[in-house]
Amino acid sequence: MNKIRRATIFPTLLLSFFAFIMVFPLIWLVLASFKDNTELFTSLSILPKTLKLDAYIAGWTKSGKVPFSQFYLNSVKLVLGVTTGSLISCSLVAYGFSRFKFPLRKFLFFVMLSGLMIPGAVLVIPRFMLFKQFGWINTYKPFIVPAFFANQVFFVFMFFQFFRTIPIEYDESAYLDGAGSFRIFWNIIMPLSKPAIASACIFLFIWTWNDFFGPLIYINSVKNYTVSLGLKMTLDSTTSVINWNQIIAMAVMAMLPSMVVYLIAQKQFVQGITTTGLKG
């Protein structure tokens, strides 16, 4: 036993060292958010002299004409709409492909997966022109409406692979009891798919929350800015003095939701990733 412990000391120390290097920028960012603007540029100490919440209070309520709380609320609205729409539509499409046999099923599935090969940049101009004709510019409709039509092919494939690991005998037993296809989907398939749902929620939440390019293209009003655009706007300030402590504090606030969501659902997230695709 002692030999095993001694053999693992060096790998553990090495991994801990690299882990600290990876986490150090995050630690510095959090600690720097409690400093004032002067201390940021005059002190080499990582630890702040005193823990001050002034940067959080000022950055949250007084960051320009539109408070940062408005950007936060806008991001929450966008994330909830996109996540809800994608989960409903992608799971339904994946259920159809995994459980039903219909003409051209394999061909249509291949066509759908081919969408993963198309670079997103190629679709920017056609989408913008289409949404402009719809009058959706400066709204969240370009993000939320397509989400309800399973535009996230990656999650359709992920749900498809996970549904195939659920034995078909569950469906057959439910059919014998008089359950219809939708009831089987809602009462049997979805409860058994919590790991896949958790994985999809985390991916959708983080991707949508951190998305910068999409809102930059379709949102042109400051009051509709998301968190990512709000942070960029504070960096583009034309004032002579930039309150870097407020920017750092709001950067911490921008990271906080993604970290909380991952920590809450990390167990099911790992399970969903490892079990997806076990069945060929």
N, C-alpha and C positions, 0 to 999 in steps of 0.2 A: 504493500500500500504506500509506503514511504517513497519507494522508487517511482511509482506512478505520479505521486505528488511532485517530486523533484523534476520529473520529466515534463510536467505541464507548467512549471513556474516560468520558464523563459518564453514559451508561446503566449502565455497569459499576459506577461509584462509587455511583450512586443505588441500584442493586439490592443492592450490598454493604452499604450503610447500613441499608436496611430488613431485610436478612437478619440483620444484627447485632442490630437491635432485637428481632426475633422470637426469636433464639437467646439473647439476654442473660438472660432469667429462668432458663433451663436452666443457663447458665454460673454464674450466681449461686447456684443451688441446689446444684450440685456443689461449688463452692468453700466454701459455707457449711457443708456437711456435715463439713468438716475442722476447724471451729472448736469451741471449747467454749461452754457455755451463756452464760457471762459475756461473752465476746468478741462473740457475736452481737448483743448489745444495747448494747455500749459502744464498738464500733469501727465507723467508717464505711468502712473499707477493704474492698474486695472480696476481696482476697487475704488468706488466713489468715496469722497471724504464724508459726505452725509447722503442718506437716501432721500432724494427729493422727488416728489410727484408732480412738480410744476410743469415739466415737459409734457407729461401725459394729459394734464388738465388743459393746458394751453393748446396743445396740438389737437385735442379732441373737440374743443369748442371754438377755437379762434384761428383756425388755419385758413385764412383768406375770407372771401365773401361767403363761401359755402363751408360749413363746419365738416370736419372729418367724419362725424357721426352720420351725416347724410350719405357720404360715400360708402360707409359700412352698411347702411340700410339698403342702398342700391345693390350692393354685392349680394346681400342676403336674399333679396327678391330674385335676382338673376339666378343664383345657385339653386334656390328652391324650385323655381320653374323648370330649369334645365334638368336637374336631377330627377324630379318627379316625372316629367315627360319621357325622359330616356329610360327610366326603370320600367315604366308601364309599357311603352311601345317595344323596346328591345326584348323584354321578356316574352311578350305576346308573339312577336315574330319568331323568336327562337323556339317557343313552344310549338308553333305550327310546323317549323322545319324538322323538329326532333320527334314529333309524335304522329304526324299525319303524312300519308302518301298521296300525292296528287301529280298530275301530268307536269312534266318539265321541272320537277322538284330539284333534282341535282343541278340542272342547268341554271335555274333561278338562284340557287344557293351559290353557285360559282360566280354568277354575275354580281351578286351582292358582295361577295368577298373580294371581287376585283376592285371594289371601291376603296379598299385599303391600299391599293397600289397607286392611286391617283394622288399626286402631291397637293396639299391644301392650297398652296400659292396659286395653282392653276385655276382654282375655282373662285378666287377672290373677286375678280372683275365681273364675271357673269352673275355671281350672287349679289354683288352690290347693285348692279343695273336692275336685276329682278326685284330686289327689295325696295329699291328707289321707286320703281313703277307701282309697287304695292303701297307706297307711302309709309314704309316701316322704318325709315332712317330716323335716328335719334330716339328710338324705342328699343325695348328688349325683345320684340317679336322676332327679329332675325335669329335669335338664339333659342327662344322658348318654343316657337311654333314648329320649326323643323325637328326639335327634340321629341315631339309627340308623333313623329312619323319615322322613328327608328333611323335617324341619320347617323347615329354612332354605331357603325358596323362592328367595331371592335367588341362592343358589349353584346351585340347580337351573337357573335361567335362565341364569346365567353359563356353566356347563358346556354347556348346550344350545346356546348361541350359538357357543361355541368348537368343539364337535364338528361343527357344520355347516360350519366352514371346512376340515375334514379331508376330502379327496376320497373319495367313495363307492367309487371304483375300488379303494382299498386293501381294503375289505371284500369286494368281489367277487373279487379275486385270492385272498384268504385262503379264501373259500368254495370256490373251485375246488381249492385245496390240501387241502380236507377239514377246515378249522377250523370250530368251532362259534361261536355268537354270543358266549358268555362268553369264549372264547379270543381272539376278535378284540378284544373289549373290553379284556381284560387285557394282551395282548401287542402290540397295535397302537395302539388308541385312547389308552390311558392313557400309554404312553411318549411319544406325540406331543403330549400335553396337559400337559407339565411347566410351561409358563408359567401356564396356568389353575390347575393344582394349587398352584403357588407363591403365586399371588394369593389363592386361597381359604384356604390355610394362614395367610398373614399376617393376613388379615381375621379369620378365626376365632380365631386366637391373641390378637390385640389386643383384639377385642370381648369374648372370654371372660375374659381376664386382667384387663381393666379393669372388668368388669361389677360394679356395686355394688348395683343394685336387685334383681336376681335372687337372689343369695345373701342379701340382707337379708330377702327374703320367705320363703325356704324353709329357711334355716339359722338355728337358734336356740341352738346350742351353741358356746361360744367355741373349743373344741378343733377344731371343723370350719370355723372362719372362714377365708375366703380373704384374700389380701393386702389388697384394698380395705377389707374389714371390719376387718381387723387395724389398718390405719392409722387408721381412724375411731375404733376403740376407744382407741387411744393419745391421741387428741385429746380424748376424753371422760373422761380421767383425773380422779379426784376428789382427787388429791393436791394439796398447796399449791404444789409446784414442778413445772412441766412441763419435761421435758428436750427442748427444741425441737431441739437438735442431733441427738439420736437420732431424732426424728421425721423431720427432713430427710434424715438418712442412710438411713433405711428407705424414704423416698419415692424416693430415688435408686435403691435396690435394686429397688423395685417397677417403676421405669421401664426398668431395664436389660434384662430379657429381651425386651421388645417392640422396643427399639432394636437389639439384637443380631440378632434374627430378621429384621428389615427390612433391615439392612445386608447380611446374608448372601444374602438372596433378592431384593434390590431390582432386579437386572437382569431376572430372569424375571418379577418382579412388574410392572414397567413394560411388558414385552413382552406379558404376559397381558392387561393392561388395554387396551393399544392394539389388540391383535388380536381381542379379543372383540367380536362384533357386526359384523364386516366383511361377512359374507354375509347378505343380506336374505332 
